[in-house]
Amino acid sequence: GLVGSEMCIRDRSSYVNILCRDFEYVDGDRVRISVNDSIVIYNLYLESSFSGFKLPLSKGFNKIDFTALNQGSSGPNTAELRVFDDSNSLISSNQWNLSTGAKATFIVVKK
């Protein structure tokens, strides 16, 4: 599986809406989400429908890390991430296959 990946987008939004889910079998995949190295969600259980949170954007770099806490019963950790801007437009959609402990990083640069 992927050890991790990084992507960067630029946006003028005041916040982004970050949603994730398990895009394969719901088998207990869990992720930890941190923003600029502060943990905001310690333990998010990925279900078949999207769940997530709104993230107010600071000017400049907003680094969002998704760390796979496990691989569920049918590994790897299959997390799908969608990011919407403050007018509800989809600005990013990604699917990751993460090994336990692997990290996917998403950077939003606020103009």
C-alpha positions as CSV (number, residue, x, y, z in Angstrom):
1,G,0.0,0.0,0.0
2,L,0.9,3.6,-0.1
3,V,3.1,4.9,2.6
4,G,1.5,8.3,2.4
5,S,1.0,11.2,0.1
6,E,0.9,14.9,0.1
7,M,-1.2,17.3,-1.9
8,C,-1.5,21.1,-1.8
9,I,-4.3,23.4,-2.9
10,R,-4.7,27.2,-2.8
11,D,-8.0,28.7,-1.9
12,R,-9.5,32.0,-0.7
13,S,-12.2,30.4,1.6
14,S,-12.6,31.3,5.2
15,Y,-13.1,27.6,6.0
16,V,-13.1,24.2,4.4
17,N,-15.3,21.3,5.1
18,I,-13.3,18.1,5.5
19,L,-15.2,14.8,5.1
20,C,-14.0,11.3,5.1
21,R,-15.3,7.7,4.9
22,D,-14.2,4.2,4.2
23,F,-14.5,3.7,0.4
24,E,-14.4,-0.1,0.5
25,Y,-15.8,-2.5,3.1
26,V,-16.6,-0.9,6.5
27,D,-14.2,-3.0,8.4
28,G,-13.2,-0.8,11.4
29,D,-10.7,1.6,9.7
30,R,-9.8,4.5,12.0
31,V,-7.8,7.6,11.4
32,R,-6.4,10.5,13.5
33,I,-6.7,14.0,12.1
34,S,-4.4,16.8,13.0
35,V,-4.1,20.4,11.8
36,N,-0.7,22.1,11.9
37,D,0.5,19.3,14.2
38,S,-2.4,19.7,16.8
39,I,-4.7,16.8,17.0
40,V,-8.3,17.8,16.3
41,I,-9.9,14.3,16.0
42,Y,-8.1,11.5,18.0
43,N,-10.0,8.6,16.7
44,L,-12.4,8.8,13.7
45,Y,-14.1,5.6,12.8
46,L,-14.6,5.5,9.0
47,E,-18.1,4.5,8.0
48,S,-19.6,4.1,4.5
49,S,-21.1,7.6,4.6
50,F,-19.0,10.7,5.0
51,S,-18.4,12.4,8.3
52,G,-16.1,15.2,9.2
53,F,-15.7,18.7,10.4
54,K,-15.3,22.3,9.4
55,L,-11.9,23.8,9.6
56,P,-11.4,27.6,9.8
57,L,-8.5,28.5,7.6
58,S,-5.6,30.6,8.9
59,K,-3.8,32.8,6.4
60,G,-0.9,30.9,4.8
61,F,-0.3,27.2,5.4
62,N,-3.0,24.9,6.9
63,K,-1.4,21.4,7.1
64,I,-3.9,18.6,7.6
65,D,-2.6,15.2,8.5
66,F,-4.5,11.9,8.3
67,T,-2.8,9.1,10.2
68,A,-4.0,5.5,9.8
69,L,-4.5,4.1,13.3
70,N,-5.2,0.6,12.0
71,Q,-6.1,-1.4,8.9
72,G,-9.4,-2.8,9.9
73,S,-10.2,-6.5,9.3
74,S,-9.5,-6.3,5.5
75,G,-6.4,-4.1,5.3
76,P,-5.1,-1.6,4.2
77,N,-6.9,1.4,5.7
78,T,-9.0,2.7,2.8
79,A,-9.8,6.3,3.5
80,E,-11.5,8.6,1.0
81,L,-11.2,12.3,1.7
82,R,-13.3,15.1,0.2
83,V,-12.7,18.7,0.8
84,F,-15.3,21.4,0.1
85,D,-14.8,25.2,0.2
86,D,-17.0,27.7,2.0
87,S,-19.4,27.8,-1.0
88,N,-19.7,24.0,-0.9
89,S,-17.7,23.4,-4.1
90,L,-15.6,20.2,-4.1
91,I,-12.0,21.3,-4.2
92,S,-10.3,17.9,-3.6
93,S,-11.2,14.3,-3.6
94,N,-8.7,11.6,-2.8
95,Q,-8.6,7.9,-2.0
96,W,-5.7,6.4,0.0
97,N,-4.6,2.9,0.9
98,L,-2.7,3.5,4.1
99,S,-0.7,1.1,6.2
100,T,-1.0,1.4,10.0
101,G,0.9,4.5,11.1
102,A,1.2,5.9,7.5
103,K,0.2,9.5,7.0
104,A,-1.5,11.4,4.2
105,T,-1.0,15.1,4.3
106,F,-3.2,17.7,2.7
107,I,-2.2,21.4,2.7
108,V,-4.5,24.3,2.1
109,V,-2.8,27.5,1.4
110,K,-5.1,30.4,2.2
111,K,-4.5,33.4,0.0
